Amino acid sequence: MKIRSSTLGFTLMELILVIVLLSILSLYAASRFMGKGSVSAFALQEQAISVIRQVQVNRMQSNTSTTDTNFQLQVSSSCIGSVTACSLSGNAKDARSDLVEDDSATFSLTGATSPINFDLLGNPLNVASGGVSILIRDVNGQSQCRVLINSQGYVSEGSCS
């Protein structure tokens, strides 16, 4: 009579480990096939928040008049950043860190007109003092995200779809 060994097959722990590893591998592979267009609005939202805060902090650290275009935020269909950076062309833009440009997305502003000025405390001025919403839309129509600037100058993520 033969005694059956209980070592045939996988243990529950091994099975769970294999499933977890396969799911991680499949997520990594899927991200490679999706391409840039499917995540551009989400990635641009984070970049836009960073650039808006940079322009705002630069204004807070300055002691000049608000007419200095390095401290004014411009939102156009192709650029978010300081007025100075968005007005540059070619290689000059590559040297600047205070702008976001992407051919796969468009930007639009509601609640104010561009450019947006900040006071020395970082609060938006004039029409923008009621709060601003910036829409970032993927040109393929796959995704869109909002960036919000409230009346106290807090820059935050809005909804994404």
OpenMM code with the backbone's topology and positions (N, CA, C; nanometers):
from openmm import Vec3, app, unit

residues = "MET LYS ILE ARG SER SER THR LEU GLY PHE THR LEU MET GLU LEU ILE LEU VAL ILE VAL LEU LEU SER ILE LEU SER LEU TYR ALA ALA SER ARG PHE MET GLY LYS GLY SER VAL SER ALA PHE ALA LEU GLN GLU GLN ALA ILE SER VAL ILE ARG GLN VAL GLN VAL ASN ARG MET GLN SER ASN THR SER THR THR ASP THR ASN PHE GLN LEU GLN VAL SER SER SER CYS ILE GLY SER VAL THR ALA CYS SER LEU SER GLY ASN ALA LYS ASP ALA ARG SER ASP LEU VAL GLU ASP ASP SER ALA THR PHE SER LEU THR GLY ALA THR SER PRO ILE ASN PHE ASP LEU LEU GLY ASN PRO LEU ASN VAL ALA SER GLY GLY VAL SER ILE LEU ILE ARG ASP VAL ASN GLY GLN SER GLN CYS ARG VAL LEU ILE ASN SER GLN GLY TYR VAL SER GLU GLY SER CYS SER".split()
positions = [
    Vec3(0.0832, -0.1169, 0.0000),
    Vec3(0.0000, 0.0000, 0.0000),
    Vec3(0.0889, 0.1248, 0.0000),
    Vec3(0.0570, 0.2175, -0.0919),
    Vec3(0.1331, 0.3414, -0.1039),
    Vec3(0.0703, 0.4498, -0.0181),
    Vec3(0.1543, 0.5288, 0.0420),
    Vec3(0.1065, 0.6425, 0.1208),
    Vec3(0.1106, 0.7657, 0.0307),
    Vec3(-0.0006, 0.8345, 0.0211),
    Vec3(-0.0092, 0.9552, -0.0622),
    Vec3(0.0586, 1.0715, 0.0082),
    Vec3(0.1352, 1.1409, -0.0651),
    Vec3(0.2026, 1.2577, -0.0107),
    Vec3(0.1095, 1.3783, -0.0225),
    Vec3(0.1101, 1.4608, 0.0770),
    Vec3(0.0250, 1.5799, 0.0747),
    Vec3(0.0950, 1.6980, 0.0083),
    Vec3(0.2069, 1.6739, -0.0549),
    Vec3(0.2806, 1.7830, -0.1185),
    Vec3(0.2424, 1.8021, -0.2645),
    Vec3(0.1403, 1.7346, -0.3101),
    Vec3(0.0952, 1.7533, -0.4470),
    Vec3(0.0136, 1.8814, -0.4565),
    Vec3(0.0401, 1.9625, -0.5601),
    Vec3(-0.0366, 2.0862, -0.5778),
    Vec3(0.0265, 2.2037, -0.5054),
    Vec3(-0.0450, 2.3149, -0.5102),
    Vec3(0.0020, 2.4391, -0.4490),
    Vec3(-0.0647, 2.4606, -0.3139),
    Vec3(0.0081, 2.5246, -0.2266),
    Vec3(-0.0549, 2.5672, -0.1021),
    Vec3(-0.1315, 2.6960, -0.1314),
    Vec3(-0.2164, 2.7332, -0.0419),
    Vec3(-0.2951, 2.8554, -0.0589),
    Vec3(-0.2038, 2.9783, -0.0662),
    Vec3(-0.0992, 2.9787, 0.0117),
    Vec3(-0.0057, 3.0912, 0.0118),
    Vec3(0.0648, 3.1038, -0.1234),
    Vec3(0.1075, 2.9941, -0.1802),
    Vec3(0.1725, 2.9981, -0.3113),
    Vec3(0.0762, 3.0464, -0.4191),
    Vec3(-0.0469, 3.0039, -0.4126),
    Vec3(-0.1472, 3.0449, -0.5098),
    Vec3(-0.1723, 3.1960, -0.5029),
    Vec3(-0.1856, 3.2485, -0.3832),
    Vec3(-0.2073, 3.3926, -0.3652),
    Vec3(-0.0862, 3.4709, -0.4152),
    Vec3(0.0335, 3.4226, -0.3860),
    Vec3(0.1552, 3.4895, -0.4303),
    Vec3(0.1642, 3.4940, -0.5831),
    Vec3(0.1313, 3.3854, -0.6492),
    Vec3(0.1337, 3.3813, -0.7956),
    Vec3(0.0308, 3.4776, -0.8539),
    Vec3(-0.0877, 3.4837, -0.7963),
    Vec3(-0.1918, 3.5747, -0.8449),
    Vec3(-0.1481, 3.7199, -0.8289),
    Vec3(-0.0900, 3.7540, -0.7162),
    Vec3(-0.0430, 3.8909, -0.6928),
    Vec3(0.0679, 3.9274, -0.7915),
    Vec3(0.1632, 3.8383, -0.8118),
    Vec3(0.2718, 3.8663, -0.9057),
    Vec3(0.2211, 3.8810, -1.0487),
    Vec3(0.1274, 3.7980, -1.0898),
    Vec3(0.0699, 3.8097, -1.2237),
    Vec3(-0.0077, 3.9399, -1.2407),
    Vec3(-0.0783, 3.9825, -1.1371),
    Vec3(-0.1533, 4.1080, -1.1481),
    Vec3(-0.0589, 4.2278, -1.1574),
    Vec3(0.0499, 4.2270, -1.0825),
    Vec3(0.1483, 4.3354, -1.0917),
    Vec3(0.2110, 4.3385, -1.2305),
    Vec3(0.2472, 4.2227, -1.2812),
    Vec3(0.3060, 4.2141, -1.4144),
    Vec3(0.2085, 4.2607, -1.5224),
    Vec3(0.0821, 4.2246, -1.5092),
    Vec3(-0.0163, 4.2652, -1.6104),
    Vec3(-0.0434, 4.4153, -1.6053),
    Vec3(-0.0443, 4.4753, -1.4859),
    Vec3(-0.0612, 4.6205, -1.4763),
    Vec3(0.0556, 4.6943, -1.5404),
    Vec3(0.1749, 4.6439, -1.5197),
    Vec3(0.2924, 4.7056, -1.5805),
    Vec3(0.2854, 4.6950, -1.7326),
    Vec3(0.2507, 4.5790, -1.7826),
    Vec3(0.2421, 4.5598, -1.9278),
    Vec3(0.1291, 4.6428, -1.9876),
    Vec3(0.0164, 4.6519, -1.9188),
    Vec3(-0.0970, 4.7293, -1.9701),
    Vec3(-0.0623, 4.8773, -1.9800),
    Vec3(0.0142, 4.9285, -1.8845),
    Vec3(0.0514, 5.0702, -1.8897),
    Vec3(0.1407, 5.0995, -2.0093),
    Vec3(0.2171, 5.0017, -2.0540),
    Vec3(0.3024, 5.0199, -2.1719),
    Vec3(0.2212, 5.0239, -2.3005),
    Vec3(0.1078, 4.9555, -2.3038),
    Vec3(0.0258, 4.9519, -2.4241),
    Vec3(-0.0739, 5.0669, -2.4313),
    Vec3(-0.1089, 5.1258, -2.3177),
    Vec3(-0.2071, 5.2339, -2.3166),
    Vec3(-0.1564, 5.3583, -2.3874),
    Vec3(-0.0321, 5.3901, -2.3698),
    Vec3(0.0235, 5.5079, -2.4346),
    Vec3(0.0030, 5.6332, -2.3522),
    Vec3(0.0543, 5.7431, -2.4049),
    Vec3(0.0537, 5.8705, -2.3345),
    Vec3(-0.0844, 5.9340, -2.3286),
    Vec3(-0.1661, 5.9157, -2.4294),
    Vec3(-0.2943, 5.9845, -2.4385),
    Vec3(-0.3928, 5.9495, -2.3294),
    Vec3(-0.3858, 5.8296, -2.2757),
    Vec3(-0.4861, 5.7885, -2.1787),
    Vec3(-0.4608, 5.8453, -2.0395),
    Vec3(-0.3429, 5.8936, -2.0124),
    Vec3(-0.3140, 5.9470, -1.8796),
    Vec3(-0.2702, 6.0929, -1.8829),
    Vec3(-0.2741, 6.1555, -1.9982),
    Vec3(-0.2156, 6.2885, -2.0085),
    Vec3(-0.2863, 6.3924, -1.9220),
    Vec3(-0.4188, 6.3890, -1.9152),
    Vec3(-0.4896, 6.4892, -1.8349),
    Vec3(-0.4569, 6.4737, -1.6869),
    Vec3(-0.4426, 6.3500, -1.6407),
    Vec3(-0.4100, 6.3265, -1.5002),
    Vec3(-0.2682, 6.3733, -1.4683),
    Vec3(-0.1745, 6.3432, -1.5561),
    Vec3(-0.0362, 6.3857, -1.5350),
    Vec3(-0.0231, 6.5372, -1.5464),
    Vec3(-0.0926, 6.5957, -1.6431),
    Vec3(-0.0862, 6.7407, -1.6609),
    Vec3(-0.1499, 6.8148, -1.5446),
    Vec3(-0.2478, 6.7535, -1.4788),
    Vec3(-0.3098, 6.8164, -1.3625),
    Vec3(-0.2046, 6.8381, -1.2533),
    Vec3(-0.1239, 6.7377, -1.2264),
    Vec3(-0.0193, 6.7504, -1.1245),
    Vec3(0.0853, 6.8540, -1.1655),
    Vec3(0.1230, 6.8538, -1.2927),
    Vec3(0.2204, 6.9516, -1.3404),
    Vec3(0.1646, 7.0935, -1.3311),
    Vec3(0.0382, 7.1098, -1.3670),
    Vec3(-0.0239, 7.2425, -1.3620),
    Vec3(-0.0303, 7.2943, -1.2188),
    Vec3(-0.0667, 7.2083, -1.1242),
    Vec3(-0.0708, 7.2492, -0.9833),
    Vec3(0.0674, 7.2961, -0.9388),
    Vec3(0.1697, 7.2225, -0.9762),
    Vec3(0.3060, 7.2590, -0.9388),
    Vec3(0.3472, 7.3939, -0.9976),
    Vec3(0.3155, 7.4161, -1.1243),
    Vec3(0.3531, 7.5418, -1.1902),
    Vec3(0.2749, 7.6595, -1.1331),
    Vec3(0.1454, 7.6404, -1.1075),
    Vec3(0.0642, 7.7485, -1.0494),
    Vec3(0.1189, 7.7872, -0.9129),
    Vec3(0.1521, 7.6871, -0.8312),
    Vec3(0.2088, 7.7161, -0.6990),
    Vec3(0.3440, 7.7851, -0.7110),
    Vec3(0.4224, 7.7478, -0.8119),
    Vec3(0.5523, 7.8120, -0.8317),
    Vec3(0.5359, 7.9595, -0.8658),
    Vec3(0.4456, 7.9911, -0.9574),
    Vec3(0.4208, 8.1312, -0.9935),
    Vec3(0.3697, 8.2077, -0.8713),
    Vec3(0.2821, 8.1443, -0.7955),
    Vec3(0.2245, 8.2068, -0.6762),
    Vec3(0.3327, 8.2339, -0.5707),
    Vec3(0.4172, 8.1367, -0.5444),
    Vec3(0.5242, 8.1537, -0.4455),
    Vec3(0.6262, 8.2572, -0.4935),
    Vec3(0.6557, 8.2569, -0.6225),
    Vec3(0.7465, 8.3593, -0.6760),
    Vec3(0.6908, 8.4990, -0.6499),
    Vec3(0.5609, 8.5157, -0.6673),
    Vec3(0.4972, 8.6459, -0.6402),
    Vec3(0.5050, 8.6791, -0.4918),
    Vec3(0.4825, 8.5805, -0.4066),
    Vec3(0.4860, 8.6046, -0.2623),
    Vec3(0.6263, 8.6435, -0.2155),
    Vec3(0.7283, 8.5945, -0.2833),
    Vec3(0.8657, 8.6253, -0.2442),
    Vec3(0.9181, 8.7525, -0.3096),
    Vec3(0.8426, 8.8064, -0.4036),
    Vec3(0.8865, 8.9287, -0.4704),
    Vec3(0.8403, 9.0495, -0.3896),
    Vec3(0.8927, 9.1618, -0.4261),
    Vec3(0.8487, 9.2848, -0.3615),
    Vec3(0.8280, 9.3912, -0.4677),
    Vec3(0.7875, 9.3461, -0.5865),
    Vec3(0.7689, 9.4364, -0.6995),
    Vec3(0.6204, 9.4530, -0.7281),
    Vec3(0.5910, 9.5341, -0.8260),
    Vec3(0.4509, 9.5553, -0.8623),
    Vec3(0.3951, 9.4314, -0.9317),
    Vec3(0.2626, 9.4205, -0.9356),
    Vec3(0.1993, 9.3037, -0.9964),
    Vec3(0.2074, 9.3053, -1.1478),
    Vec3(0.2623, 9.4104, -1.2057),
    Vec3(0.2732, 9.4143, -1.3512),
    Vec3(0.3940, 9.3367, -1.4026),
    Vec3(0.4772, 9.2834, -1.3141),
    Vec3(0.5887, 9.2000, -1.3571),
    Vec3(0.5324, 9.0685, -1.4093),
    Vec3(0.5546, 9.0405, -1.5365),
    Vec3(0.4909, 8.9250, -1.6005),
    Vec3(0.5492, 8.7912, -1.5565),
    Vec3(0.6591, 8.7920, -1.4816),
    Vec3(0.7106, 8.6671, -1.4253),
    Vec3(0.6224, 8.6168, -1.3117),
    Vec3(0.5413, 8.7056, -1.2542),
    Vec3(0.4588, 8.6703, -1.1391),
    Vec3(0.3105, 8.6685, -1.1711),
    Vec3(0.2744, 8.6733, -1.2984),
    Vec3(0.1349, 8.6648, -1.3409),
    Vec3(0.1118, 8.5283, -1.4039),
    Vec3(-0.0014, 8.4668, -1.3718),
    Vec3(-0.0350, 8.3347, -1.4245),
    Vec3(-0.1180, 8.3492, -1.5508),
    Vec3(-0.0707, 8.2910, -1.6584),
    Vec3(-0.1453, 8.2921, -1.7841),
    Vec3(-0.1995, 8.1529, -1.8117),
    Vec3(-0.3265, 8.1485, -1.8526),
    Vec3(-0.3882, 8.0238, -1.8965),
    Vec3(-0.4399, 8.0481, -2.0373),
    Vec3(-0.3763, 7.9844, -2.1337),
    Vec3(-0.4229, 7.9911, -2.2724),
    Vec3(-0.4552, 7.8491, -2.3175),
    Vec3(-0.5024, 7.8336, -2.4369),
    Vec3(-0.5411, 7.7001, -2.4833),
    Vec3(-0.4224, 7.6056, -2.4937),
    Vec3(-0.3019, 7.6592, -2.5030),
    Vec3(-0.1848, 7.5734, -2.5199),
    Vec3(-0.0826, 7.5825, -2.4072),
    Vec3(-0.1025, 7.6707, -2.3090),
    Vec3(0.0010, 7.6929, -2.2078),
    Vec3(-0.0589, 7.7364, -2.0742),
    Vec3(-0.0023, 7.6835, -1.9664),
    Vec3(-0.0275, 7.7324, -1.8306),
    Vec3(0.1087, 7.7671, -1.7729),
    Vec3(0.1225, 7.8892, -1.7227),
    Vec3(0.2487, 7.9294, -1.6635),
    Vec3(0.2558, 8.0792, -1.6477),
    Vec3(0.3751, 8.1279, -1.6195),
    Vec3(0.3908, 8.2725, -1.6099),
    Vec3(0.3741, 8.3325, -1.7488),
    Vec3(0.3305, 8.4568, -1.7527),
    Vec3(0.3100, 8.5250, -1.8807),
    Vec3(0.4409, 8.5286, -1.9592),
    Vec3(0.5506, 8.5533, -1.8899),
    Vec3(0.6810, 8.5581, -1.9558),
    Vec3(0.7158, 8.4247, -2.0201),
    Vec3(0.6984, 8.3155, -1.9465),
    Vec3(0.7345, 8.1830, -1.9987),
    Vec3(0.6456, 8.1417, -2.1148),
    Vec3(0.5161, 8.1683, -2.1057),
    Vec3(0.4239, 8.1291, -2.2126),
    Vec3(0.4448, 8.2100, -2.3396),
    Vec3(0.5033, 8.3295, -2.3281),
    Vec3(0.5241, 8.4126, -2.4471),
    Vec3(0.6538, 8.3788, -2.5199),
    Vec3(0.7390, 8.2970, -2.4597),
    Vec3(0.8638, 8.2585, -2.5252),
    Vec3(0.8370, 8.1567, -2.6350),
    Vec3(0.9348, 8.1375, -2.7211),
    Vec3(0.9196, 8.0380, -2.8270),
    Vec3(1.0473, 7.9562, -2.8396),
    Vec3(1.0329, 7.8396, -2.8985),
    Vec3(1.1478, 7.7550, -2.9291),
    Vec3(1.2235, 7.7068, -2.8075),
    Vec3(1.3570, 7.7098, -2.8195),
    Vec3(1.4439, 7.6576, -2.7144),
    Vec3(1.4399, 7.7399, -2.5869),
    Vec3(1.3953, 7.8629, -2.5943),
    Vec3(1.3899, 7.9483, -2.4754),
    Vec3(1.2932, 7.8918, -2.3719),
    Vec3(1.1869, 7.8243, -2.4168),
    Vec3(1.0906, 7.7651, -2.3232),
    Vec3(1.1503, 7.6469, -2.2474),
    Vec3(1.2440, 7.5772, -2.3105),
    Vec3(1.3034, 7.4593, -2.2472),
    Vec3(1.3810, 7.4946, -2.1210),
    Vec3(1.4295, 7.6164, -2.1122),
    Vec3(1.5070, 7.6593, -1.9962),
    Vec3(1.4185, 7.7026, -1.8800),
    Vec3(1.2890, 7.7156, -1.9018),
    Vec3(1.1972, 7.7641, -1.7980),
    Vec3(1.1281, 7.6470, -1.7293),
    Vec3(1.1075, 7.6609, -1.5988),
    Vec3(1.0356, 7.5578, -1.5233),
    Vec3(0.8959, 7.6036, -1.4841),
    Vec3(0.8568, 7.7241, -1.5245),
    Vec3(0.7285, 7.7782, -1.4805),
    Vec3(0.6237, 7.7783, -1.5912),
    Vec3(0.6184, 7.6692, -1.6684),
    Vec3(0.5124, 7.6562, -1.7677),
    Vec3(0.4834, 7.5095, -1.7952),
    Vec3(0.3600, 7.4837, -1.8383),
    Vec3(0.3171, 7.3506, -1.8817),
    Vec3(0.2620, 7.3660, -2.0220),
    Vec3(0.3173, 7.2893, -2.1135),
    Vec3(0.2685, 7.2855, -2.2511),
    Vec3(0.2615, 7.1405, -2.2940),
    Vec3(0.1569, 7.1051, -2.3657),
    Vec3(0.1448, 6.9699, -2.4184),
    Vec3(0.0545, 6.9739, -2.5404),
    Vec3(0.1017, 6.9168, -2.6494),
    Vec3(0.0234, 6.9167, -2.7730),
    Vec3(-0.0986, 6.8262, -2.7645),
    Vec3(-0.1000, 6.7347, -2.6675),
    Vec3(-0.2113, 6.6406, -2.6584),
    Vec3(-0.3228, 6.6899, -2.5672),
    Vec3(-0.3150, 6.8156, -2.5215),
    Vec3(-0.4172, 6.8677, -2.4300),
    Vec3(-0.4447, 7.0150, -2.4580),
    Vec3(-0.5638, 7.0580, -2.4145),
    Vec3(-0.5991, 7.1997, -2.4203),
    Vec3(-0.6357, 7.2460, -2.2800),
    Vec3(-0.6153, 7.3740, -2.2540),
    Vec3(-0.6427, 7.4326, -2.1239),
    Vec3(-0.7460, 7.5428, -2.1404),
    Vec3(-0.8374, 7.5526, -2.0441),
    Vec3(-0.9345, 7.6627, -2.0468),
    Vec3(-0.9598, 7.7100, -1.9044),
    Vec3(-0.9997, 7.8349, -1.8929),
    Vec3(-1.0139, 7.9025, -1.7644),
    Vec3(-1.1574, 7.9482, -1.7456),
    Vec3(-1.2141, 7.9231, -1.6271),
    Vec3(-1.3459, 7.9766, -1.5931),
    Vec3(-1.3368, 8.0472, -1.4585),
    Vec3(-1.4132, 8.1523, -1.4438),
    Vec3(-1.4154, 8.2272, -1.3189),
    Vec3(-1.3248, 8.3477, -1.3184),
    Vec3(-1.2488, 8.3684, -1.4234),
    Vec3(-1.1577, 8.4832, -1.4308),
    Vec3(-1.1091, 8.4978, -1.5742),
    Vec3(-1.0327, 8.6016, -1.5950),
    Vec3(-0.9677, 8.6202, -1.7243),
    Vec3(-0.8177, 8.6101, -1.7041),
    Vec3(-0.7498, 8.5713, -1.8071),
    Vec3(-0.6057, 8.5570, -1.7998),
    Vec3(-0.5407, 8.6900, -1.8380),
    Vec3(-0.4356, 8.7341, -1.7748),
    Vec3(-0.3582, 8.6690, -1.6707),
    Vec3(-0.4175, 8.6894, -1.5309),
    Vec3(-0.3818, 8.5984, -1.4420),
    Vec3(-0.4267, 8.6046, -1.3026),
    Vec3(-0.3129, 8.6628, -1.2196),
    Vec3(-0.3450, 8.7655, -1.1426),
    Vec3(-0.2476, 8.8287, -1.0540),
    Vec3(-0.2683, 8.7791, -0.9117),
    Vec3(-0.1589, 8.7712, -0.8364),
    Vec3(-0.1634, 8.7333, -0.6958),
    Vec3(-0.1096, 8.8485, -0.6124),
    Vec3(-0.1611, 8.8612, -0.4881),
    Vec3(-0.1040, 8.9609, -0.3982),
    Vec3(0.0140, 8.8982, -0.3243),
    Vec3(0.0741, 8.9730, -0.2325),
    Vec3(0.1925, 8.9234, -0.1623),
    Vec3(0.1620, 8.8112, -0.0639),
    Vec3(0.0336, 8.7850, -0.0377),
    Vec3(-0.0059, 8.6720, 0.0466),
    Vec3(-0.0445, 8.5501, -0.0362),
    Vec3(-0.0402, 8.5619, -0.1679),
    Vec3(-0.0738, 8.4509, -0.2557),
    Vec3(-0.2197, 8.4427, -0.2940),
    Vec3(-0.2988, 8.5426, -0.2537),
    Vec3(-0.4408, 8.5430, -0.2884),
    Vec3(-0.4593, 8.5945, -0.4307),
    Vec3(-0.5485, 8.5319, -0.5079),
    Vec3(-0.5758, 8.5858, -0.6416),
    Vec3(-0.6472, 8.7201, -0.6316),
    Vec3(-0.6191, 8.8092, -0.7245),
    Vec3(-0.6748, 8.9446, -0.7216),
    Vec3(-0.7849, 8.9630, -0.8251),
    Vec3(-0.8618, 9.0700, -0.8071),
    Vec3(-0.9654, 9.1160, -0.9003),
    Vec3(-1.0715, 9.0086, -0.9244),
    Vec3(-1.1035, 8.9800, -1.0490),
    Vec3(-1.2103, 8.8844, -1.0809),
    Vec3(-1.1764, 8.7453, -1.0283),
    Vec3(-1.0493, 8.7105, -1.0270),
    Vec3(-1.0062, 8.5785, -0.9809),
    Vec3(-1.0223, 8.5608, -0.8306),
    Vec3(-1.0496, 8.6681, -0.7564),
    Vec3(-1.0604, 8.6576, -0.6108),
    Vec3(-1.1797, 8.5739, -0.5668),
    Vec3(-1.2732, 8.5488, -0.6551),
    Vec3(-1.3868, 8.4624, -0.6228),
    Vec3(-1.3581, 8.3151, -0.6425),
    Vec3(-1.2405, 8.2813, -0.6920),
    Vec3(-1.2047, 8.1427, -0.7193),
    Vec3(-1.1971, 8.1177, -0.8689),
    Vec3(-1.1122, 8.0261, -0.9065),
    Vec3(-1.0856, 7.9985, -1.0475),
    Vec3(-1.0855, 7.8480, -1.0698),
    Vec3(-1.1331, 7.8073, -1.1858),
    Vec3(-1.1285, 7.6671, -1.2266),
    Vec3(-1.0591, 7.6586, -1.3620),
    Vec3(-0.9599, 7.5714, -1.3707),
    Vec3(-0.8870, 7.5501, -1.4956),
    Vec3(-0.9164, 7.4085, -1.5426),
    Vec3(-0.9656, 7.3963, -1.6650),
    Vec3(-0.9984, 7.2660, -1.7227),
    Vec3(-0.8850, 7.2213, -1.8135),
    Vec3(-0.8384, 7.0990, -1.7898),
    Vec3(-0.7359, 7.0371, -1.8738),
    Vec3(-0.8047, 6.9233, -1.9474),
    Vec3(-0.8095, 6.9326, -2.0791),
    Vec3(-0.8828, 6.8335, -2.1588),
    Vec3(-0.7890, 6.7672, -2.2588),
    Vec3(-0.7934, 6.6355, -2.2618),
    Vec3(-0.7193, 6.5581, -2.3602),
    Vec3(-0.7810, 6.5830, -2.4972),
    Vec3(-0.6995, 6.6102, -2.5995),
    Vec3(-0.7537, 6.6417, -2.7317),
    Vec3(-0.8257, 6.5227, -2.7939),
    Vec3(-0.7949, 6.4025, -2.7493),
    Vec3(-0.8647, 6.2840, -2.7984),
    Vec3(-0.9980, 6.2644, -2.7278),
    Vec3(-1.0259, 6.3454, -2.6284),
    Vec3(-1.1520, 6.3371, -2.5558),
    Vec3(-1.1602, 6.2216, -2.4586),
    Vec3(-1.0475, 6.1595, -2.4268),
    Vec3(-1.0495, 6.0445, -2.3375),
    Vec3(-1.0556, 6.0833, -2.1907),
    Vec3(-0.9987, 6.1969, -2.1551),
    Vec3(-0.9969, 6.2351, -2.0141),
    Vec3(-0.9927, 6.3866, -2.0008),
    Vec3(-1.0395, 6.4326, -1.8852),
    Vec3(-1.0312, 6.5746, -1.8519),
    Vec3(-1.0215, 6.5886, -1.7013),
    Vec3(-0.9488, 6.6893, -1.6579),
    Vec3(-0.9292, 6.7159, -1.5155),
    Vec3(-0.9389, 6.8658, -1.4905),
    Vec3(-0.9709, 6.9000, -1.3672),
    Vec3(-0.9782, 7.0404, -1.3269),
    Vec3(-0.8739, 7.0695, -1.2194),
    Vec3(-0.8250, 7.1924, -1.2224),
    Vec3(-0.7398, 7.2461, -1.1169),
    Vec3(-0.8137, 7.3663, -1.0608),
    Vec3(-0.8246, 7.3737, -0.9290),
    Vec3(-0.9014, 7.4794, -0.8638),
    Vec3(-0.8092, 7.5720, -0.7852),
    Vec3(-0.8364, 7.7005, -0.7932),
    Vec3(-0.7685, 7.8001, -0.7099),
    Vec3(-0.8785, 7.8710, -0.6326),
    Vec3(-0.8795, 7.8553, -0.4999),
    Vec3(-0.9875, 7.9185, -0.4235),
    Vec3(-0.9542, 8.0637, -0.3910),
    Vec3(-1.0451, 8.1300, -0.3237),
    Vec3(-1.0311, 8.2738, -0.2984),
    Vec3(-0.9129, 8.3067, -0.2069),
    Vec3(-0.8663, 8.2092, -0.1289),
    Vec3(-0.7512, 8.2306, -0.0417),
    Vec3(-0.6198, 8.1912, -0.1078),
    Vec3(-0.6277, 8.1457, -0.2344),
    Vec3(-0.5071, 8.1111, -0.3081),
    Vec3(-0.4681, 7.9653, -0.3018),
    Vec3(-0.5480, 7.8821, -0.2336),
    Vec3(-0.5139, 7.7400, -0.2259),
    Vec3(-0.5364, 7.6740, -0.3615),
    Vec3(-0.4353, 7.6056, -0.4120),
    Vec3(-0.4417, 7.5376, -0.5415),
    Vec3(-0.4617, 7.3892, -0.5146),
    Vec3(-0.5673, 7.3314, -0.5728),
    Vec3(-0.5984, 7.1912, -0.5445),
    Vec3(-0.6455, 7.1182, -0.6691),
    Vec3(-0.6482, 6.9860, -0.6566),
    Vec3(-0.7003, 6.9011, -0.7637),
    Vec3(-0.8509, 6.9132, -0.7667),
    Vec3(-0.9050, 6.9211, -0.8862),
    Vec3(-1.0490, 6.9148, -0.9040),
    Vec3(-1.0865, 6.7749, -0.9480),
    Vec3(-1.2041, 6.7621, -1.0039),
    Vec3(-1.2516, 6.6310, -1.0475),
    Vec3(-1.1831, 6.5898, -1.1772),
    Vec3(-1.1733, 6.4597, -1.1970),
    Vec3(-1.1194, 6.4026, -1.3204),
    Vec3(-1.2186, 6.3015, -1.3747),
    Vec3(-1.2268, 6.2945, -1.5051),
    Vec3(-1.3136, 6.1936, -1.5664),
    Vec3(-1.2520, 6.1450, -1.6958),
] * unit.nanometer
topology = app.Topology()
chain = topology.addChain("A")
for resn in residues:
    res = topology.addResidue(resn, chain)
    for name in ("N", "CA", "C"):
        topology.addAtom(name, app.Element.getBySymbol(name[0]), res)
